[in-house]
Amino acid sequence: MRKTIIILALLLTAMVPAMSLADVSTWKTANQVTVAWDAVTALSDGRPLPAGDTIQYEVYSGTDTTKANPTLITTVATTQTTITFPNEGRFLVGLKSIRRDSTTAKIGESALVWSDDPVVCQNGQTFGVIYFISPGNPGGMRTQ
């Protein structure tokens, strides 16, 4: 019995990374997507952002379930941006907030959060983007 439980636990552990992309609620098919988020107005301990400090956002894409090699897409001061995917694939979107002081020096950053995490997605609705180039149109149509 113990051996069966151990084998089952090992199999489930091995499956977790592969299941990550499958756990996305919605896959949007497009080569371009506009992503929006709520503004960061407080520090991680809940205190308000000090006067003079500003927040920027780094936007990432990731294609692997471990998110070990994210690609920085852009840095913006707004709470919305459009991402264009130049290559085919399945992508997750990542966000990180960057705190800057009144001299614009970077003084802190948040953890990188991902679009497959229901805790950081609106109403828990996770998402990803699928981009594949369509095949060419058929030609030479004729009756037989």
CORJORA-V585128 format. One record per backbone hydrogen bond with DSSP energy under -0.5 kcal/mol. NH is the residue of the N-H (numbers start at 1). CO is the residue of the C=O. E is the energy in kcal/mol with one decimal. If there is no record, write none. Layout:
BEGIN
nh=[NH;NH]
co=[CO;CO]
e=[E;E]
END
This chain:
BEGIN
nh=[5;6;7;8;9;10;11;12;13;14;15;16;17;19;20;20;23;23;24;26;28;28;29;30;30;33;35;35;37;41;43;46;49;53;54;56;57;58;59;60;61;62;67;70;71;72;73;74;76;81;83;85;85;86;89;91;92;94;95;96;98;99;100;101;104;107;108;110;113;113;115;117;118;120;121;124;125;126;127;128;129;130;131]
co=[1;2;3;4;5;6;7;8;9;10;11;12;13;15;16;17;19;20;21;126;26;128;27;28;130;83;33;81;79;39;47;43;41;50;100;98;76;96;74;94;71;92;64;67;61;70;59;59;57;35;33;31;83;84;131;129;62;60;113;58;56;108;54;105;101;99;99;97;95;111;93;114;116;117;117;121;122;124;115;26;91;28;89]
e=[-2.1;-2.3;-2.3;-2.5;-2.5;-2.3;-2.3;-2.4;-2.3;-2.1;-1.4;-1.2;-0.5;-1.7;-0.9;-0.7;-1.1;-0.9;-1.0;-1.5;-0.6;-2.7;-0.5;-0.8;-2.1;-2.4;-0.5;-2.9;-1.9;-0.6;-3.5;-2.1;-2.1;-1.9;-2.6;-2.4;-3.3;-2.9;-3.0;-2.9;-2.0;-1.9;-1.0;-0.6;-2.9;-0.5;-3.5;-1.3;-2.6;-2.3;-3.2;-3.5;-0.5;-0.7;-2.5;-3.2;-2.6;-2.4;-2.5;-1.7;-3.2;-2.7;-2.8;-2.1;-2.4;-2.9;-1.1;-2.5;-2.8;-0.6;-2.1;-1.7;-0.7;-1.3;-0.7;-2.4;-2.1;-1.2;-2.5;-1.9;-2.6;-2.8;-2.8]
END
